[in-house]
């Protein structure tokens, strides 16, 4: 196999550091699995087992060992859904032409960096979408950027995860926000004062500090959710919808209720996130479901459109990623190498294919995303 890429690796890394890039926050805040996805083909599912909450019982002394209480083990699946690449063709005449100016190596490196930029933004968008559509509940005001005057909403989002029984004290909790929220947070006077914030990194360098036990990150791919058009829906249940219920049956009303809509029920101040859109009269809320019981005919209100900033634990969301498969371990490529994007930390495969007076360079990856634990995700509306 010809040694085409090794000599150009330095140019690839140099360009990756200099080409303009969007902010990424969801990727470093998620669990990245580059091993478990190796055996799964595109379209395959990877299953993971999840146990339900246990039920305690009284101890009754006996000379006979009790049978124990049967438990149901649930499973969730992650699918490898995307196989994507950026393909860069070069003819011999093209190479001679650019060698008269800036040089092939310089331009080639920039093209590789732009390809990694494109694929990284796709992965970041997939994670941002998966996170917000599987959040348990929300805080904040839709249409209003948080942190206008204080950062108390971070504690409110953390409370959702704490009340859900989630993990917040192991250093793996993150909040990912858009640049508008990041700007307001940076402008808070109490965070810019070194004597109050503990250091001058925010004041001097613009580095966001950890707050309330959460690592603060920014992303250019924070999603903007447009609410469904549903109105006048009521809970349809002769009995009360109990706390913990996730499938909510509705009647009356009209219009759509979409995945990602934030809804409230009359008599309950909690803001719930719809995981599955209205189908056959039912919507599905993300776990752990209703916090308090809702009565029959309680009115449901769909909140306004919002920017989906989010707080979540690293273990709540997974990105499974690998290089695309080739038959028998090889194809017509004359060289291949794995390159780690220094901006996002993702690893992409670069392959070079030779043709008739022409070559094609491909930057590629295969991936899938999954929010395993909605209980460990909270939205911060903006």
Beta strands, then each sheet from edge to edge (+ up, - down):
strand 1: 31-33
strand 2: 45-51
strand 3: 73-79
strand 4: 82-91
strand 5: 137-139
strand 6: 173-177
strand 7: 215-218
strand 8: 224-225
strand 9: 234-235
strand 10: 247-251
strand 11: 262-265
strand 12: 268-279
strand 13: 282-285
strand 14: 300-302
strand 15: 306-313
strand 16: 317-322
strand 17: 333-340
strand 18: 347-354
strand 19: 358-371
strand 20: 377-381
sheet 1: 1+ 16+ 19- 4+
sheet 2: 1+ 16+ 19- 18+ 17-
sheet 3: 2+ 3-
sheet 4: 7+ 6+ 15- 20+ 5+ 12- 11+ 14-
sheet 5: 7+ 6+ 15- 20+ 5+ 12- 13+ 10- 9+
sheet 6: 7+ 6+ 15- 8+
end
